[in-house]
Amino acid sequence: QVQLVESGGGLVQPGGSLRLSCAASGRFFRLYAMGWYRQAPGKQRELVAQITAAGGNTNYIDSVKGRFIISRDNAKNTVYLQMNSLQPEDTGVYYCNIVGRNVEWGQGTQVTVSS
């Protein structure tokens, strides 16, 4: 019954930064590990970053490690993705969801990296 709303995407030049936000409804948000997923043009949706329920541990795919930072504020029912040193291959629609047991997907937020 968790509902998800992503925001913060936009058009940036290579090397730029964006911060995405995911607002989640639901009383038990704090109990779930959360992740950010990306769907690039012509590709399947993939998990790029995840964070444990209390925020103590994070994990990233190799292509974004060192550039992206996932965080959460359980008091605000919100997950964030700070994206730095953006590259054209980071382009896609970004979604958040519960890791391991996805609920209904939100609208996603478009990130376009282009000069």
N, CA, C and O of each residue as an XYZ file, in Angstrom:
460
protein
N       0.799     -1.216      0.000
C       0.000      0.000      0.000
C       0.840      1.279      0.000
O       0.302      2.382      0.097
N       2.157      1.125     -0.109
C       3.038      2.286     -0.210
C       2.826      2.943     -1.572
O       2.725      2.259     -2.591
N       2.760      4.256     -1.581
C       2.643      5.024     -2.808
C       3.861      5.927     -2.940
O       4.344      6.483     -1.954
N       4.354      6.069     -4.169
C       5.641      6.690     -4.411
C       5.536      7.812     -5.430
O       4.885      7.660     -6.464
N       6.174      8.934     -5.138
C       6.184     10.077     -6.037
C       7.608     10.595     -6.161
O       8.187     11.078     -5.188
N       8.172     10.492     -7.366
C       9.530     10.939     -7.631
C       9.539     12.356     -8.198
O       8.601     12.770     -8.879
N      10.607     13.088     -7.909
C      10.753     14.441     -8.428
C      12.225     14.821     -8.460
O      13.066     14.122     -7.896
N      12.532     15.928     -9.119
C      13.876     16.471     -9.113
C      14.670     16.292    -10.385
O      15.779     16.815    -10.495
N      14.133     15.567    -11.349
C      14.851     15.363    -12.595
C      14.895     16.617    -13.446
O      14.290     17.637    -13.115
N      15.625     16.521    -14.551
C      15.750     17.646    -15.443
C      16.835     17.420    -16.464
O      17.364     16.317    -16.600
N      17.161     18.483    -17.184
C      18.208     18.464    -18.202
C      19.465     19.108    -17.638
O      19.427     20.241    -17.159
N      20.574     18.387    -17.693
C      21.851     18.909    -17.224
C      22.948     18.578    -18.221
O      22.827     17.641    -19.010
N      24.015     19.356    -18.175
C      25.176     19.097    -19.016
C      26.084     18.058    -18.369
O      26.061     17.893    -17.150
N      26.880     17.357    -19.166
C      27.835     16.410    -18.585
C      28.687     17.080    -17.515
O      29.159     18.203    -17.692
N      28.876     16.380    -16.408
C      29.608     16.930    -15.281
C      28.739     17.617    -14.258
O      29.207     17.960    -13.172
N      27.484     17.824    -14.587
C      26.567     18.487    -13.683
C      26.017     17.575    -12.610
O      26.352     16.392    -12.546
N      25.159     18.143    -11.759
C      24.591     17.415    -10.632
C      23.090     17.625    -10.543
O      22.559     18.650    -10.971
N      22.421     16.634     -9.981
C      20.999     16.708     -9.678
C      20.751     15.977     -8.373
O      21.500     15.072     -8.007
N      19.693     16.374     -7.672
C      19.254     15.629     -6.508
C      17.800     15.233     -6.697
O      16.924     16.087     -6.834
N      17.554     13.934     -6.704
C      16.216     13.394     -6.850
C      15.608     13.126     -5.481
O      16.314     12.814     -4.522
N      14.292     13.253     -5.407
C      13.566     12.959     -4.182
C      12.462     11.962     -4.467
O      11.875     11.962     -5.549
N      12.183     11.120     -3.501
C      11.096     10.152     -3.574
C      10.284     10.271     -2.301
O      10.760      9.942     -1.215
N       9.060     10.742     -2.439
C       8.161     10.875     -1.309
C       7.273      9.643     -1.246
O       6.616      9.297     -2.228
N       7.249      8.985     -0.104
C       6.505      7.743      0.066
C       5.415      7.905      1.104
O       5.619      8.507      2.159
N       4.260      7.361      0.788
C       3.194      7.281      1.772
C       3.322      5.955      2.504
O       4.087      5.081      2.094
N       2.581      5.811      3.570
C       2.598      4.551      4.294
C       3.232      4.670      5.666
O       4.269      5.310      5.842
N       2.598      4.053      6.611
C       3.040      4.146      7.996
C       4.352      3.417      8.252
O       5.101      3.793      9.154
N       4.642      2.375      7.465
C       5.782      1.518      7.748
C       6.955      1.726      6.805
O       7.767      0.820      6.616
N       7.051      2.904      6.213
C       8.148      3.235      5.319
C       9.506      2.935      5.950
O      10.401      2.417      5.282
N       9.658      3.253      7.215
C      10.935      3.113      7.900
C      11.407      1.673      8.025
O      12.570      1.434      8.350
N      10.525      0.705      7.772
C      10.871     -0.699      7.909
C      11.413     -1.322      6.623
O      11.860     -2.469      6.639
N      11.380     -0.594      5.522
C      11.754     -1.155      4.230
C      13.084     -0.639      3.715
O      13.383      0.551      3.815
N      13.884     -1.549      3.160
C      15.006     -1.127      2.344
C      14.454     -0.501      1.066
O      13.492     -1.007      0.488
N      15.054      0.582      0.633
C      14.583      1.297     -0.545
C      15.672      1.389     -1.596
O      16.863      1.340     -1.286
N      15.250      1.523     -2.839
C      16.207      1.637     -3.920
C      15.775      2.631     -4.976
O      14.598      2.971     -5.101
N      16.761      3.085     -5.730
C      16.518      3.876     -6.932
C      16.794      2.994     -8.140
O      17.823      2.324     -8.218
N      15.857      3.008     -9.078
C      15.946      2.245    -10.313
C      16.022      3.199    -11.491
O      15.494      4.310    -11.441
N      16.678      2.760    -12.541
C      16.802      3.572    -13.744
C      16.390      2.763    -14.962
O      16.769      1.601    -15.109
N      15.614      3.388    -15.827
C      15.269      2.790    -17.103
C      15.787      3.700    -18.207
O      15.211      4.753    -18.484
N      16.875      3.282    -18.830
C      17.454      4.024    -19.934
C      16.694      3.709    -21.214
O      16.034      2.674    -21.299
N      16.777      4.589    -22.213
C      16.076      4.338    -23.476
C      16.444      2.984    -24.068
O      17.624      2.678    -24.241
N      15.439      2.176    -24.378
C      15.661      0.882    -24.985
C      16.186     -0.191    -24.059
O      16.531     -1.279    -24.520
N      16.258      0.080    -22.771
C      16.787     -0.881    -21.822
C      15.767     -1.220    -20.744
O      14.781     -0.510    -20.551
N      16.025     -2.315    -20.051
C      15.170     -2.718    -18.948
C      15.509     -1.899    -17.703
O      16.628     -1.409    -17.552
N      14.544     -1.764    -16.834
C      14.751     -1.056    -15.582
C      15.759     -1.808    -14.711
O      15.673     -3.028    -14.574
N      16.703     -1.091    -14.128
C      17.713     -1.707    -13.295
C      17.869     -0.959    -11.977
O      17.687      0.256    -11.913
N      18.204     -1.691    -10.942
C      18.465     -1.109     -9.637
C      19.861     -0.515     -9.638
O      20.832     -1.218     -9.918
N      19.975      0.774     -9.329
C      21.277      1.426     -9.353
C      21.810      1.768     -7.974
O      23.023      1.896     -7.802
N      20.940      1.920     -6.990
C      21.368      2.262     -5.638
C      20.329      1.779     -4.647
O      19.133      1.817     -4.937
N      20.766      1.326     -3.485
C      19.836      0.886     -2.464
C      20.349      1.253     -1.086
O      21.544      1.459     -0.875
N      19.410      1.330     -0.155
C      19.736      1.730      1.207
C      18.891      0.920      2.172
O      17.711      0.677      1.919
N      19.492      0.502      3.278
C      18.783     -0.294      4.266
C      17.754      0.547      4.995
O      17.744      1.773      4.881
N      16.890     -0.117      5.743
C      15.742      0.541      6.345
C      16.120      1.713      7.242
O      15.480      2.764      7.204
N      17.155      1.530      8.045
C      17.582      2.586      8.952
C      18.607      3.522      8.325
O      19.008      4.509      8.941
N      19.029      3.218      7.110
C      19.973      4.068      6.406
C      21.430      3.795      6.710
O      22.299      4.573      6.317
N      21.715      2.703      7.402
C      23.076      2.431      7.817
C      23.984      1.880      6.737
O      25.203      2.032      6.818
N      23.414      1.247      5.736
C      24.191      0.647      4.662
C      23.635      1.036      3.308
O      22.423      1.144      3.122
N      24.543      1.246      2.364
C      24.156      1.565      0.999
C      24.913      0.685      0.030
O      25.959      0.130      0.364
N      24.374      0.557     -1.185
C      24.998     -0.245     -2.210
C      24.704      0.359     -3.569
O      23.624      0.908     -3.791
N      25.673      0.257     -4.489
C      25.558      0.870     -5.800
C      26.095     -0.055     -6.877
O      26.974     -0.877     -6.618
N      25.564      0.081     -8.087
C      26.186     -0.599     -9.209
C      27.496      0.115     -9.524
O      27.664      1.297     -9.225
N      28.415     -0.622    -10.129
C      29.756     -0.086    -10.350
C      29.773      1.206    -11.161
O      30.601      2.082    -10.911
N      28.884      1.330    -12.111
C      28.918      2.478    -13.002
C      28.592      3.803    -12.313
O      28.939      4.864    -12.830
N      27.936      3.760    -11.164
C      27.583      4.993    -10.461
C      28.322      5.156     -9.145
O      28.240      6.211     -8.517
N      29.035      4.138     -8.723
C      29.733      4.185     -7.445
C      30.757      5.318     -7.433
O      31.545      5.472     -8.367
N      30.730      6.100     -6.365
C      31.613      7.241     -6.252
C      31.024      8.520     -6.802
O      31.549      9.604     -6.546
N      29.937      8.410     -7.557
C      29.284      9.583     -8.138
C      27.893      9.826     -7.547
O      27.477     10.973     -7.387
N      27.182      8.756     -7.226
C      25.831      8.857     -6.687
C      25.837      8.548     -5.198
O      26.624      7.725     -4.729
N      24.962      9.207     -4.462
C      24.789      8.946     -3.037
C      23.298      8.825     -2.742
O      22.528      9.749     -3.004
N      22.897      7.680     -2.194
C      21.519      7.487     -1.777
C      21.422      7.755     -0.279
O      22.314      7.386      0.485
N      20.345      8.394      0.127
C      20.122      8.676      1.538
C      18.626      8.664      1.811
O      17.818      8.622      0.884
N      18.264      8.701      3.078
C      16.845      8.718      3.418
C      16.616      9.492      4.702
O      17.502      9.607      5.549
N      15.423     10.012      4.826
C      14.983     10.686      6.029
C      13.658     10.042      6.413
O      12.606     10.398      5.884
N      13.721      9.101      7.328
C      12.524      8.349      7.687
C      11.457      9.207      8.365
O      10.267      8.907      8.272
N      11.874     10.260      9.038
C      10.914     11.164      9.659
C      10.081     11.896      8.612
O       8.968     12.340      8.895
N      10.623     12.020      7.401
C       9.926     12.687      6.313
C       9.403     11.717      5.259
O       8.827     12.139      4.257
N       9.601     10.426      5.479
C       9.179      9.408      4.500
C       9.730      9.717      3.111
O       9.006      9.668      2.116
N      11.015     10.033      3.061
C      11.615     10.466      1.806
C      12.969      9.790      1.580
O      13.759      9.624      2.508
N      13.217      9.407      0.327
C      14.506      8.881     -0.114
C      15.082      9.849     -1.137
O      14.349     10.415     -1.948
N      16.393     10.036     -1.094
C      17.062     10.962     -1.992
C      18.127     10.247     -2.812
O      18.658      9.215     -2.401
N      18.430     10.807     -3.968
C      19.561     10.355     -4.753
C      20.322     11.582     -5.235
O      19.857     12.313     -6.109
N      21.488     11.793     -4.658
C      22.370     12.861     -5.105
C      23.234     12.319     -6.230
O      23.957     11.341     -6.039
N      23.168     12.937     -7.390
C      23.895     12.484     -8.564
C      24.900     13.551     -8.967
O      24.529     14.680     -9.286
N      26.167     13.185     -8.950
C      27.247     14.091     -9.312
C      27.993     13.568    -10.529
O      27.893     12.391    -10.877
N      28.736     14.453    -11.170
C      29.533     14.089    -12.349
C      28.711     13.305    -13.356
O      29.140     12.262    -13.849
N      27.539     13.810    -13.651
C      26.617     13.101    -14.532
C      27.178     12.947    -15.940
O      27.857     13.833    -16.459
N      26.882     11.819    -16.534
C      27.334     11.468    -17.868
C      26.134     11.154    -18.746
O      25.068     10.817    -18.232
N      26.289     11.258    -20.063
C      25.159     10.965    -20.958
C      24.539      9.593    -20.724
O      23.328      9.433    -20.878
N      25.338      8.607    -20.357
C      24.813      7.271    -20.115
C      23.955      7.170    -18.858
O      23.326      6.138    -18.624
N      23.922      8.220    -18.052
C      23.034      8.260    -16.899
C      21.610      8.649    -17.283
O      20.707      8.599    -16.448
N      21.408      9.029    -18.514
C      20.094      9.445    -18.984
C      19.071      8.320    -18.835
O      19.358      7.162    -19.139
N      17.890      8.669    -18.369
C      16.822      7.704    -18.229
C      15.752      8.206    -17.289
O      15.826      9.320    -16.771
N      14.765      7.374    -17.078
C      13.713      7.675    -16.114
C      14.066      6.984    -14.807
O      14.328      5.781    -14.786
N      14.073      7.731    -13.731
C      14.453      7.218    -12.422
C      13.224      7.006    -11.551
O      12.351      7.869    -11.454
N      13.178      5.842    -10.922
C      12.080      5.451    -10.055
C      12.630      5.001     -8.704
O      13.771      4.549     -8.611
N      11.821      5.125     -7.669
C      12.161      4.513     -6.398
C      11.172      3.402     -6.086
O      10.061      3.386     -6.615
N      11.576      2.476     -5.229
C      10.684      1.410     -4.822
C      11.306      0.630     -3.669
O      12.487      0.782     -3.357
N      10.491     -0.201     -3.050
C      10.979     -1.111     -2.022
C      11.861     -2.157     -2.676
O      11.491     -2.732     -3.700
N      13.014     -2.405     -2.097
C      13.925     -3.405     -2.627
C      13.467     -4.791     -2.218
O      13.200     -5.047     -1.044
N      13.378     -5.681     -3.193
C      13.031     -7.068     -2.921
C      11.557     -7.379     -2.982
O      11.177     -8.540     -3.135
N      10.734     -6.392     -2.868
C       9.285     -6.575     -2.928
C       8.652     -5.297     -3.442
O       8.055     -4.537     -2.679
N       8.786     -5.064     -4.734
C       8.292     -3.834     -5.343
C       6.788     -3.678     -5.180
O       6.028     -4.642     -5.272
N       6.384     -2.450     -4.937
C       4.971     -2.102     -4.975
C       4.708     -1.386     -6.303
O       5.584     -1.333     -7.167
N       3.505     -0.840     -6.460
C       3.179     -0.147     -7.704
C       4.173      0.976     -7.971
O       4.483      1.775     -7.088
N       4.668      1.022     -9.212
C       5.636      2.046     -9.585
C       4.999      3.425     -9.652
O       3.837      3.571    -10.033
N       5.772      4.428     -9.276
C       5.330      5.798     -9.417
C       5.525      6.291    -10.834
O       5.795      5.501    -11.739
N       5.391      7.592    -11.034
C       5.526      8.176    -12.362
C       6.971      8.233    -12.849
O       7.215      8.313    -14.053
N       7.915      8.193    -11.938
C       9.313      8.355    -12.287
C       9.639      9.814    -12.571
O       8.745     10.652    -12.694
N      10.931     10.105    -12.672
C      11.358     11.447    -13.017
C      12.461     11.358    -14.066
O      13.408     10.587    -13.914
N      12.337     12.141    -15.118
C      13.248     12.073    -16.258
C      14.542     12.814    -15.970
O      14.532     13.962    -15.525
N      15.653     12.142    -16.229
C      16.976     12.750    -16.144
C      17.608     12.675    -17.523
O      17.751     11.592    -18.091
N      17.985     13.823    -18.057
C      18.632     13.880    -19.360
C      19.961     14.591    -19.214
O      20.017     15.728    -18.744
N      21.033     13.924    -19.617
C      22.379     14.482    -19.546
C      22.870     14.669    -20.976
O      23.106     13.696    -21.693
N      23.018     15.903    -21.376
C      23.381     16.203    -22.760
C      24.007     17.582    -22.845
O      23.645     18.491    -22.098
N      24.954     17.728    -23.769
C      25.563     19.018    -24.037
C      24.837     19.752    -25.155
O      25.220     20.866    -25.513
